Amino acid sequence: MSRSGLLGPILVLLGVMMLFWGDFSLGAGEIFAYFWPVLFVMPVGLFFHWMYFSVLERRGAGLLVPGGIVLTAGIVCQIATLFDSWDVMWPGFILAAAVGLFELYWFGGRNKWLLIPINILSALSLLFFAVFSVASLFSSLSSSRPFVTLALIVAGGLLMLSGRRSV
């Protein structure tokens, strides 16, 4: 990878951080506190992918399972760390296992039986993402609780009235 290919994303990420956090200071502690997944976790996942694609020349598809899991977990940790959203992002760890298995399926001979755990883990992760995202949204709307309460009462009443049209 060229120097600009590595430095470019770092500068963009640093600029976005400074834009959103005006009091952001750039010290070693802040770098380790906010970017530990990029510094320590994601390189391990990229290493497994590099081993599979470059060193082993696509012969050891088993390397993609830990590579996909660690890389996806690193992305989940980075997003959760930057936005302090661990309460919403934790289902990403379930998705990480699905990503690792999907990479094994995609590059390792397309064993159709791998699709069963991949689909179960993906559906479970997406279900938890949806439930906890809606719960987080409702808790953030607590300042406008009277409006949300009124909207729920009106929606429930309309559903009850529309259900009475039986013969």
Helices and strands as residue ranges (DSSP letters): H 3-20, H 28-36, I 37-41, H 42-50, I 51-55, G 61-63, H 64-83, H 86-89, H 92-107, G 112-114, H 115-140, G 141-144, H 145-162
